[in-house]
Amino acid sequence: MLWTIIGILLVAWLILFLFKVAGGLIHILLVIALVVFIAKMIRK
């Protein structure tokens, strides 16, 4: 589940970045996803 969310956010971020339409929202979501992922990895 977590990997799916991270994958979707990464793909969306790359697509938006490539089309130079990247807004602040997708970057914030990507950062939140990375923080959650790192937090889960530290707890294991």
mmCIF file of the N, C-alpha and C atoms, coordinates in Angstrom:
data_MODEL
# 
_entry.id   MODEL 
# 
loop_
_atom_site.group_PDB 
_atom_site.id 
_atom_site.type_symbol 
_atom_site.label_atom_id 
_atom_site.label_alt_id 
_atom_site.label_comp_id 
_atom_site.label_asym_id 
_atom_site.label_entity_id 
_atom_site.label_seq_id 
_atom_site.pdbx_PDB_ins_code 
_atom_site.Cartn_x 
_atom_site.Cartn_y 
_atom_site.Cartn_z 
_atom_site.occupancy 
_atom_site.B_iso_or_equiv 
_atom_site.pdbx_formal_charge 
_atom_site.auth_seq_id 
_atom_site.auth_comp_id 
_atom_site.auth_asym_id 
_atom_site.auth_atom_id 
_atom_site.pdbx_PDB_model_num 
ATOM 1   N N  . MET A 1 1  ? 0.825  -1.197 0.000   1.00 0.00 ? 1  MET A N  1 
ATOM 2   C CA . MET A 1 1  ? 0.000  0.000  0.000   1.00 0.00 ? 1  MET A CA 1 
ATOM 3   C C  . MET A 1 1  ? 0.865  1.255  0.000   1.00 0.00 ? 1  MET A C  1 
ATOM 4   N N  . LEU A 1 2  ? 1.819  1.305  0.933   1.00 0.00 ? 2  LEU A N  1 
ATOM 5   C CA . LEU A 1 2  ? 2.696  2.474  1.018   1.00 0.00 ? 2  LEU A CA 1 
ATOM 6   C C  . LEU A 1 2  ? 3.532  2.623  -0.250  1.00 0.00 ? 2  LEU A C  1 
ATOM 7   N N  . TRP A 1 3  ? 4.047  1.493  -0.761  1.00 0.00 ? 3  TRP A N  1 
ATOM 8   C CA . TRP A 1 3  ? 4.855  1.548  -1.989  1.00 0.00 ? 3  TRP A CA 1 
ATOM 9   C C  . TRP A 1 3  ? 4.022  2.027  -3.173  1.00 0.00 ? 3  TRP A C  1 
ATOM 10  N N  . THR A 1 4  ? 2.756  1.641  -3.204  1.00 0.00 ? 4  THR A N  1 
ATOM 11  C CA . THR A 1 4  ? 1.871  2.080  -4.288  1.00 0.00 ? 4  THR A CA 1 
ATOM 12  C C  . THR A 1 4  ? 1.696  3.594  -4.256  1.00 0.00 ? 4  THR A C  1 
ATOM 13  N N  . ILE A 1 5  ? 1.453  4.135  -3.063  1.00 0.00 ? 5  ILE A N  1 
ATOM 14  C CA . ILE A 1 5  ? 1.271  5.587  -2.920  1.00 0.00 ? 5  ILE A CA 1 
ATOM 15  C C  . ILE A 1 5  ? 2.545  6.327  -3.323  1.00 0.00 ? 5  ILE A C  1 
ATOM 16  N N  . ILE A 1 6  ? 3.684  5.828  -2.848  1.00 0.00 ? 6  ILE A N  1 
ATOM 17  C CA . ILE A 1 6  ? 4.955  6.468  -3.202  1.00 0.00 ? 6  ILE A CA 1 
ATOM 18  C C  . ILE A 1 6  ? 5.187  6.410  -4.705  1.00 0.00 ? 6  ILE A C  1 
ATOM 19  N N  . GLY A 1 7  ? 4.895  5.265  -5.304  1.00 0.00 ? 7  GLY A N  1 
ATOM 20  C CA . GLY A 1 7  ? 5.064  5.103  -6.752  1.00 0.00 ? 7  GLY A CA 1 
ATOM 21  C C  . GLY A 1 7  ? 4.195  6.067  -7.542  1.00 0.00 ? 7  GLY A C  1 
ATOM 22  N N  . ILE A 1 8  ? 2.940  6.180  -7.141  1.00 0.00 ? 8  ILE A N  1 
ATOM 23  C CA . ILE A 1 8  ? 2.018  7.082  -7.832  1.00 0.00 ? 8  ILE A CA 1 
ATOM 24  C C  . ILE A 1 8  ? 2.480  8.527  -7.701  1.00 0.00 ? 8  ILE A C  1 
ATOM 25  N N  . LEU A 1 9  ? 2.904  8.916  -6.495  1.00 0.00 ? 9  LEU A N  1 
ATOM 26  C CA . LEU A 1 9  ? 3.377  10.291 -6.295  1.00 0.00 ? 9  LEU A CA 1 
ATOM 27  C C  . LEU A 1 9  ? 4.632  10.572 -7.114  1.00 0.00 ? 9  LEU A C  1 
ATOM 28  N N  . LEU A 1 10 ? 5.548  9.602  -7.163  1.00 0.00 ? 10 LEU A N  1 
ATOM 29  C CA . LEU A 1 10 ? 6.772  9.799  -7.949  1.00 0.00 ? 10 LEU A CA 1 
ATOM 30  C C  . LEU A 1 10 ? 6.455  9.951  -9.431  1.00 0.00 ? 10 LEU A C  1 
ATOM 31  N N  . VAL A 1 11 ? 5.576  9.097  -9.953  1.00 0.00 ? 11 VAL A N  1 
ATOM 32  C CA . VAL A 1 11 ? 5.207  9.176  -11.371 1.00 0.00 ? 11 VAL A CA 1 
ATOM 33  C C  . VAL A 1 11 ? 4.518  10.500 -11.669 1.00 0.00 ? 11 VAL A C  1 
ATOM 34  N N  . ALA A 1 12 ? 3.584  10.904 -10.792 1.00 0.00 ? 12 ALA A N  1 
ATOM 35  C CA . ALA A 1 12 ? 2.882  12.176 -10.997 1.00 0.00 ? 12 ALA A CA 1 
ATOM 36  C C  . ALA A 1 12 ? 3.857  13.345 -10.952 1.00 0.00 ? 12 ALA A C  1 
ATOM 37  N N  . TRP A 1 13 ? 4.798  13.304 -9.990  1.00 0.00 ? 13 TRP A N  1 
ATOM 38  C CA . TRP A 1 13 ? 5.778  14.375 -9.864  1.00 0.00 ? 13 TRP A CA 1 
ATOM 39  C C  . TRP A 1 13 ? 6.661  14.450 -11.110 1.00 0.00 ? 13 TRP A C  1 
ATOM 40  N N  . LEU A 1 14 ? 7.113  13.295 -11.598 1.00 0.00 ? 14 LEU A N  1 
ATOM 41  C CA . LEU A 1 14 ? 7.952  13.282 -12.797 1.00 0.00 ? 14 LEU A CA 1 
ATOM 42  C C  . LEU A 1 14 ? 7.200  13.805 -14.019 1.00 0.00 ? 14 LEU A C  1 
ATOM 43  N N  . ILE A 1 15 ? 5.951  13.392 -14.179 1.00 0.00 ? 15 ILE A N  1 
ATOM 44  C CA . ILE A 1 15 ? 5.155  13.860 -15.321 1.00 0.00 ? 15 ILE A CA 1 
ATOM 45  C C  . ILE A 1 15 ? 4.974  15.377 -15.250 1.00 0.00 ? 15 ILE A C  1 
ATOM 46  N N  . LEU A 1 16 ? 4.588  15.875 -14.079 1.00 0.00 ? 16 LEU A N  1 
ATOM 47  C CA . LEU A 1 16 ? 4.392  17.317 -13.931 1.00 0.00 ? 16 LEU A CA 1 
ATOM 48  C C  . LEU A 1 16 ? 5.701  18.069 -14.116 1.00 0.00 ? 16 LEU A C  1 
ATOM 49  N N  . PHE A 1 17 ? 6.799  17.510 -13.616 1.00 0.00 ? 17 PHE A N  1 
ATOM 50  C CA . PHE A 1 17 ? 8.100  18.163 -13.751 1.00 0.00 ? 17 PHE A CA 1 
ATOM 51  C C  . PHE A 1 17 ? 8.521  18.225 -15.218 1.00 0.00 ? 17 PHE A C  1 
ATOM 52  N N  . LEU A 1 18 ? 8.301  17.125 -15.934 1.00 0.00 ? 18 LEU A N  1 
ATOM 53  C CA . LEU A 1 18 ? 8.686  17.085 -17.346 1.00 0.00 ? 18 LEU A CA 1 
ATOM 54  C C  . LEU A 1 18 ? 7.897  18.102 -18.166 1.00 0.00 ? 18 LEU A C  1 
ATOM 55  N N  . PHE A 1 19 ? 6.640  18.312 -17.826 1.00 0.00 ? 19 PHE A N  1 
ATOM 56  C CA . PHE A 1 19 ? 5.818  19.276 -18.549 1.00 0.00 ? 19 PHE A CA 1 
ATOM 57  C C  . PHE A 1 19 ? 5.926  20.679 -17.958 1.00 0.00 ? 19 PHE A C  1 
ATOM 58  N N  . LYS A 1 20 ? 6.797  20.844 -16.968 1.00 0.00 ? 20 LYS A N  1 
ATOM 59  C CA . LYS A 1 20 ? 7.060  22.135 -16.335 1.00 0.00 ? 20 LYS A CA 1 
ATOM 60  C C  . LYS A 1 20 ? 5.779  22.787 -15.804 1.00 0.00 ? 20 LYS A C  1 
ATOM 61  N N  . VAL A 1 21 ? 4.906  21.947 -15.238 1.00 0.00 ? 21 VAL A N  1 
ATOM 62  C CA . VAL A 1 21 ? 3.669  22.434 -14.645 1.00 0.00 ? 21 VAL A CA 1 
ATOM 63  C C  . VAL A 1 21 ? 3.687  22.126 -13.151 1.00 0.00 ? 21 VAL A C  1 
ATOM 64  N N  . ALA A 1 22 ? 4.871  21.699 -12.672 1.00 0.00 ? 22 ALA A N  1 
ATOM 65  C CA . ALA A 1 22 ? 4.981  21.252 -11.281 1.00 0.00 ? 22 ALA A CA 1 
ATOM 66  C C  . ALA A 1 22 ? 4.598  22.368 -10.325 1.00 0.00 ? 22 ALA A C  1 
ATOM 67  N N  . GLY A 1 23 ? 3.587  22.103 -9.525  1.00 0.00 ? 23 GLY A N  1 
ATOM 68  C CA . GLY A 1 23 ? 3.149  23.086 -8.533  1.00 0.00 ? 23 GLY A CA 1 
ATOM 69  C C  . GLY A 1 23 ? 3.659  22.697 -7.157  1.00 0.00 ? 23 GLY A C  1 
ATOM 70  N N  . GLY A 1 24 ? 3.371  23.524 -6.176  1.00 0.00 ? 24 GLY A N  1 
ATOM 71  C CA . GLY A 1 24 ? 3.838  23.270 -4.829  1.00 0.00 ? 24 GLY A CA 1 
ATOM 72  C C  . GLY A 1 24 ? 3.149  22.075 -4.187  1.00 0.00 ? 24 GLY A C  1 
ATOM 73  N N  . LEU A 1 25 ? 1.901  21.790 -4.589  1.00 0.00 ? 25 LEU A N  1 
ATOM 74  C CA . LEU A 1 25 ? 1.119  20.738 -3.934  1.00 0.00 ? 25 LEU A CA 1 
ATOM 75  C C  . LEU A 1 25 ? 1.754  19.366 -4.108  1.00 0.00 ? 25 LEU A C  1 
ATOM 76  N N  . ILE A 1 26 ? 2.149  19.012 -5.324  1.00 0.00 ? 26 ILE A N  1 
ATOM 77  C CA . ILE A 1 26 ? 2.708  17.679 -5.555  1.00 0.00 ? 26 ILE A CA 1 
ATOM 78  C C  . ILE A 1 26 ? 4.037  17.537 -4.824  1.00 0.00 ? 26 ILE A C  1 
ATOM 79  N N  . HIS A 1 27 ? 4.791  18.616 -4.710  1.00 0.00 ? 27 HIS A N  1 
ATOM 80  C CA . HIS A 1 27 ? 6.062  18.543 -3.985  1.00 0.00 ? 27 HIS A CA 1 
ATOM 81  C C  . HIS A 1 27 ? 5.815  18.316 -2.497  1.00 0.00 ? 27 HIS A C  1 
ATOM 82  N N  . ILE A 1 28 ? 4.798  18.985 -1.964  1.00 0.00 ? 28 ILE A N  1 
ATOM 83  C CA . ILE A 1 28 ? 4.453  18.804 -0.554  1.00 0.00 ? 28 ILE A CA 1 
ATOM 84  C C  . ILE A 1 28 ? 4.015  17.365 -0.311  1.00 0.00 ? 28 ILE A C  1 
ATOM 85  N N  . LEU A 1 29 ? 3.183  16.826 -1.201  1.00 0.00 ? 29 LEU A N  1 
ATOM 86  C CA . LEU A 1 29 ? 2.730  15.440 -1.056  1.00 0.00 ? 29 LEU A CA 1 
ATOM 87  C C  . LEU A 1 29 ? 3.898  14.466 -1.152  1.00 0.00 ? 29 LEU A C  1 
ATOM 88  N N  . LEU A 1 30 ? 4.828  14.737 -2.059  1.00 0.00 ? 30 LEU A N  1 
ATOM 89  C CA . LEU A 1 30 ? 5.992  13.877 -2.204  1.00 0.00 ? 30 LEU A CA 1 
ATOM 90  C C  . LEU A 1 30 ? 6.848  13.901 -0.944  1.00 0.00 ? 30 LEU A C  1 
ATOM 91  N N  . VAL A 1 31 ? 7.065  15.065 -0.381  1.00 0.00 ? 31 VAL A N  1 
ATOM 92  C CA . VAL A 1 31 ? 7.852  15.189 0.848   1.00 0.00 ? 31 VAL A CA 1 
ATOM 93  C C  . VAL A 1 31 ? 7.157  14.462 1.997   1.00 0.00 ? 31 VAL A C  1 
ATOM 94  N N  . ILE A 1 32 ? 5.830  14.617 2.104   1.00 0.00 ? 32 ILE A N  1 
ATOM 95  C CA . ILE A 1 32 ? 5.085  13.923 3.163   1.00 0.00 ? 32 ILE A CA 1 
ATOM 96  C C  . ILE A 1 32 ? 5.216  12.409 2.995   1.00 0.00 ? 32 ILE A C  1 
ATOM 97  N N  . ALA A 1 33 ? 5.102  11.923 1.765   1.00 0.00 ? 33 ALA A N  1 
ATOM 98  C CA . ALA A 1 33 ? 5.223  10.488 1.516   1.00 0.00 ? 33 ALA A CA 1 
ATOM 99  C C  . ALA A 1 33 ? 6.612  9.987  1.897   1.00 0.00 ? 33 ALA A C  1 
ATOM 100 N N  . LEU A 1 34 ? 7.640  10.749 1.581   1.00 0.00 ? 34 LEU A N  1 
ATOM 101 C CA . LEU A 1 34 ? 9.002  10.339 1.928   1.00 0.00 ? 34 LEU A CA 1 
ATOM 102 C C  . LEU A 1 34 ? 9.216  10.338 3.435   1.00 0.00 ? 34 LEU A C  1 
ATOM 103 N N  . VAL A 1 35 ? 8.664  11.336 4.127   1.00 0.00 ? 35 VAL A N  1 
ATOM 104 C CA . VAL A 1 35 ? 8.793  11.387 5.587   1.00 0.00 ? 35 VAL A CA 1 
ATOM 105 C C  . VAL A 1 35 ? 8.096  10.181 6.226   1.00 0.00 ? 35 VAL A C  1 
ATOM 106 N N  . VAL A 1 36 ? 6.903  9.854  5.752   1.00 0.00 ? 36 VAL A N  1 
ATOM 107 C CA . VAL A 1 36 ? 6.171  8.694  6.283   1.00 0.00 ? 36 VAL A CA 1 
ATOM 108 C C  . VAL A 1 36 ? 6.955  7.421  6.020   1.00 0.00 ? 36 VAL A C  1 
ATOM 109 N N  . PHE A 1 37 ? 7.512  7.292  4.825   1.00 0.00 ? 37 PHE A N  1 
ATOM 110 C CA . PHE A 1 37 ? 8.288  6.105  4.470   1.00 0.00 ? 37 PHE A CA 1 
ATOM 111 C C  . PHE A 1 37 ? 9.510  5.959  5.370   1.00 0.00 ? 37 PHE A C  1 
ATOM 112 N N  . ILE A 1 38 ? 10.244 7.039  5.565   1.00 0.00 ? 38 ILE A N  1 
ATOM 113 C CA . ILE A 1 38 ? 11.443 7.008  6.420   1.00 0.00 ? 38 ILE A CA 1 
ATOM 114 C C  . ILE A 1 38 ? 11.050 6.683  7.855   1.00 0.00 ? 38 ILE A C  1 
ATOM 115 N N  . ALA A 1 39 ? 9.959  7.257  8.340   1.00 0.00 ? 39 ALA A N  1 
ATOM 116 C CA . ALA A 1 39 ? 9.494  6.988  9.696   1.00 0.00 ? 39 ALA A CA 1 
ATOM 117 C C  . ALA A 1 39 ? 9.170  5.502  9.870   1.00 0.00 ? 39 ALA A C  1 
ATOM 118 N N  . LYS A 1 40 ? 8.512  4.905  8.869   1.00 0.00 ? 40 LYS A N  1 
ATOM 119 C CA . LYS A 1 40 ? 8.173  3.488  8.956   1.00 0.00 ? 40 LYS A CA 1 
ATOM 120 C C  . LYS A 1 40 ? 9.429  2.611  8.902   1.00 0.00 ? 40 LYS A C  1 
ATOM 121 N N  . MET A 1 41 ? 10.414 3.017  8.124   1.00 0.00 ? 41 MET A N  1 
ATOM 122 C CA . MET A 1 41 ? 11.642 2.243  8.025   1.00 0.00 ? 41 MET A CA 1 
ATOM 123 C C  . MET A 1 41 ? 12.422 2.297  9.340   1.00 0.00 ? 41 MET A C  1 
ATOM 124 N N  . ILE A 1 42 ? 12.417 3.444  9.997   1.00 0.00 ? 42 ILE A N  1 
ATOM 125 C CA . ILE A 1 42 ? 13.144 3.601  11.272  1.00 0.00 ? 42 ILE A CA 1 
ATOM 126 C C  . ILE A 1 42 ? 12.487 2.754  12.356  1.00 0.00 ? 42 ILE A C  1 
ATOM 127 N N  . ARG A 1 43 ? 11.151 2.687  12.360  1.00 0.00 ? 43 ARG A N  1 
ATOM 128 C CA . ARG A 1 43 ? 10.439 1.930  13.386  1.00 0.00 ? 43 ARG A CA 1 
ATOM 129 C C  . ARG A 1 43 ? 10.646 0.427  13.266  1.00 0.00 ? 43 ARG A C  1 
ATOM 130 N N  . LYS A 1 44 ? 10.997 -0.077 12.092  1.00 0.00 ? 44 LYS A N  1 
ATOM 131 C CA . LYS A 1 44 ? 11.148 -1.530 11.893  1.00 0.00 ? 44 LYS A CA 1 
ATOM 132 C C  . LYS A 1 44 ? 12.441 -2.051 12.429  1.00 0.00 ? 44 LYS A C  1 
# 
